Amino acid sequence: GAGMPVLEALACGCPVVGADIPAVREFGGDAVAYVDPTDPRDIARGMLGMVAQPALQSEMRTRAVRQAERLRSIDVVDRLMRAYALAASTRS
């Protein structure tokens, strides 16, 4: 995914609970509620916390749209597609 599922969710204005890993942080910025991907309890806390707090959902939707716009403005998707194309062209 290289962060693309996060970018897609952000572009749709969805609140995102995501793994606290570099690829997700790179795309998510402050628009993602980060959880430890190795801790099922932390994942559950993050998801339940988002579902139970409408005000948090609203704030994260606003952040999501803003982050997606920021990423769009720096052509992240174009750069990622070029990187995929380069990687595919160098495979034997």
C-alpha positions in Angstrom: 0.0 0.0 0.0 2.9 2.4 0.7 0.4 4.7 2.5 -2.0 4.8 -0.5 -5.0 3.4 1.5 -4.5 6.2 4.0 -4.3 8.8 1.3 -7.5 7.5 -0.3 -9.3 7.6 3.0 -8.1 11.1 3.8 -9.2 12.3 0.3 -12.7 10.9 1.1 -12.8 12.8 4.4 -12.8 9.7 6.5 -11.4 9.7 10.0 -8.4 7.3 10.0 -7.1 5.1 12.7 -3.7 3.9 11.4 -0.6 2.1 12.3 2.1 4.2 13.8 4.6 3.3 11.1 6.7 5.6 8.7 4.6 5.1 5.6 1.3 5.9 7.4 2.9 8.9 9.2 4.3 10.2 5.9 0.8 10.4 4.3 -1.2 10.9 7.5 0.5 13.8 9.2 -1.8 15.1 12.0 -4.9 13.7 10.3 -4.5 10.1 11.6 -5.1 8.7 15.1 -2.1 6.5 15.4 -2.0 3.2 17.2 0.6 0.5 17.9 0.1 -2.0 15.1 1.5 -4.8 17.3 -0.9 -4.2 20.1 -4.5 -5.5 19.6 -5.7 -3.6 22.6 -4.3 -0.3 21.3 -5.9 -0.9 17.9 -9.2 -1.6 19.6 -8.9 1.5 21.8 -8.1 3.7 18.8 -11.1 2.4 16.8 -13.5 2.4 19.7 -12.4 5.9 20.7 -13.0 7.2 17.2 -16.4 5.6 17.0 -17.5 6.8 20.4 -16.5 10.4 20.0 -18.4 12.3 17.3 -16.5 15.5 18.0 -13.2 13.7 17.4 -14.6 12.2 14.2 -15.6 15.7 13.0 -12.1 17.1 13.8 -10.4 14.2 12.1 -12.6 14.7 9.0 -11.5 18.3 8.8 -7.9 17.3 9.2 -8.3 14.5 6.6 -9.5 16.9 3.9 -6.8 19.4 4.7 -4.0 16.8 4.6 -5.3 15.3 1.4 -5.3 18.8 -0.2 -1.7 19.4 1.0 -0.6 16.1 -0.4 -2.4 16.8 -3.7 -0.7 20.1 -3.9 2.8 18.6 -3.8 2.0 15.9 -6.4 2.6 13.0 -4.0 0.5 10.6 -6.1 2.4 11.5 -9.3 5.8 11.0 -7.6 4.6 7.6 -6.2 3.4 6.4 -9.6 6.7 7.4 -11.2 8.5 5.4 -8.4 6.3 2.4 -9.1 7.0 2.7 -12.8 10.7 2.9 -12.3 10.7 -0.1 -10.0 8.7 -2.1 -12.5 11.0 -1.2 -15.3 14.1 -2.3 -13.5 12.8 -5.7 -12.6 14.4 -8.5 -14.6 
